[in-house]
Amino acid sequence: NYSGDVNGLYDEASRLLFKAMDRPEAASHYYGTDDNLLEHMVWQDQIRERLETDPDALIVTGLRDLDAFLGDIPEGTLHVPVARPGTGKTIYCECLAEHNARRGKRVVFYHYELSTKYMLDRRICRHGGVPFKELRRGYRGKEVDRAIDVIRQWHQHIVYVHCPGWSAERVAADITRLHAKGECDLAVIDYL
């Protein structure tokens, strides 16, 4: 029995879910054995075969120089852009999400501060060259139509989740749920 608000219930259910999903010690500790070396070779074969079938299988930033430096973003890892306020972390995350959506990846973008409308206006600005203040005043010129035509080609691959007040556990549970359903290849969180 739970007596509290819905968000508290969701947080408690998420905590219990993650507790139930804890990996046993044998699965979380990686010991140096010949079996583990063989397992690594199997992983290498699997990724090579995957890339032969789908050259765009890996997640990348879409920024040529950064990708040349970093390579791909390994599956199951946490990639954290860190910088001072106002330096472009959100736009970097938006471009990362959009680049991978254009490549057919299923992206879920969690945003704590900006409304979905605000996020969509930013997208129209980037792809249409329309000043943000004009969009905020209802501008509806041909640049907006062109931006929509571009975005329409891949926007079905991005889900925006406006989540002010969500705990990290709740976001993690939602990512886990969507990934298990095959609906999330990349989760972007702006920002904890």
N, C-alpha and C positions, 0 to 999 in steps of 0.2 A: 504494500500500500504506500502511495506517495501523496503527500499533502504539500503542494506548492504550485508555482506557476508552470506553464507549459514549457518555457525555456529551461527551467530547472529540471523538469522531467526529461527533456531531450538530452540535457547534459549528463544526467544520471544514467540514462539508457546507453548513451555513447560510451561512458566510462565502463559500464558492464560489458558492452560489446567488445571493447578493446581488451579488457581483462580476459574475456573468453577467447580472444584471438591470439593471446600471447603465445609466442613460439616456445616450444620446449627447449631446455638447455642444449640438447644435442643439435637442434636446428639453428640456434642463435650463436653457438660457439664454433668457430671454424678452425679445426686443428690441422696441423701439417701432416697429411697422410697421402699415400699414393692415390687413394680413391679420390681425394679432393683435387689432386693434379689432373687426374683423368676427367673428373667432372668439369674442370676448367676447359679442357680440350673439347668436350661436348658442347659447352656454352659457345666456344669460338665457332664451331661448326654450325650451330644453330643460327648465330647472328650472320655468318657469311651467307647461309642459305636464305635467310630472311631478306638480306640486302640484294641478293640476286633476283628474288621475286619482286621486291619493292625497294628500289633505290632510295626512296624517301621515307624509309621505315623509322629512321632515327629523328629525335627532336633536336633542332638547332635554333639558334637565336635569329637567324636571317640577316645578321650583320656580318658581311663577308670577312672583315678583318678580325672581328671577335671570334667568329667560328674558326678561322684559320689558327687562332691562338688557343682557344678552348677545345676545339673539336665539338663533337655532339654532347648533348646533356644526357648522361647515362640514365637509363630507365631505373626508376625507383629511387632517384636521388633528389636531394633538396638543393635547389639553385637559388641563392639569396643575393639579390642586388642590394648593396648598401652604399648610401651616399647621403650627403646633407640635404635638408629640405629644399625643394624647388629646383633640383638638378636634373629631373627627368626620370625618376624611378617608375612612375606610373606610365608615362609614355613608352618607356622601354618595355614594361610588362604588356602594354596594349599591343605594341609591335610584335613582340614575341608570340603572343596569342594569335594575332591575325596572320602572321607569316605561317605558323603551323596549321591554322585552319585552312589557308589557301592550299596547303599540301595535303589536305584531307584528314588531318588529325582532329579528333574530337576534343575540344578545349572547353573547360569550365573556368570562368573568370569570377572569382569571389572578390567583391569590393565592399569595404567597410564604410567608406566615407562618401563617395560620389554616387548619386542616384543613377539608375539605369538610363534615364533620359539624358543626363549630363554625359554619361559615357558614350551614348549613341551620337550626341551632338559632336563630341570630340572626334569620333570616327568620321563623320561627314566632313568636318574641317580638314582632317588629314587627307582624305581621298578626293575632296572636291575643291580644296583651296579657298573655301569660304571663311571669312573671318568669324571667329566664335561669337563675337558680339552681335553680328548680323543674324546668325542662326538663333540666338537667344531672343531676337525681335521678330522671329517668324519668317525670315528670308526664305524664298522658295524659287530661286532662279535655276537656270539650266545647269549650273555647276552642281547643285544638289541632285538633280536627276542623273547626271553623269556619275556622281559618287555612289548613288544608289545602285546604278547598273553594275559598277565594279564590285560593290559589297555583296550584291545579290548572288554573285558567283560562288561565295564561300560562307556566307553568314550563317547558314544552317549548321555549321560545324562549331559554333561558339554559343555557349549558354552563359548568360550573365546572372549572377546570384548577388543581389543586394542584401548584405547580411550585417547591418549594424547591430552590435550587441551580441553577436554569436561568439561563443567561446571557441578556442582553438580546437577543443575536442569535438565540438559540433561540426566544424568545418571538416576536420579529419574524417569524421564518421560519414559525412556526405560524400566526400571524395572516395572513400572506400566503397560506399554503396554504389556510386555511379561507375566506378572502375569495374566492380564485380559484374555490373550489368552490361559492360562493354561500351559505356557511354562517356568515358573519360580517358584520353591518352595523355593529357597534360592539364594539370590544375595550376592556375595562377591565382595568387592571393595578394591583394593590394589593400591594405597590408596589415600585419598583426601588430 
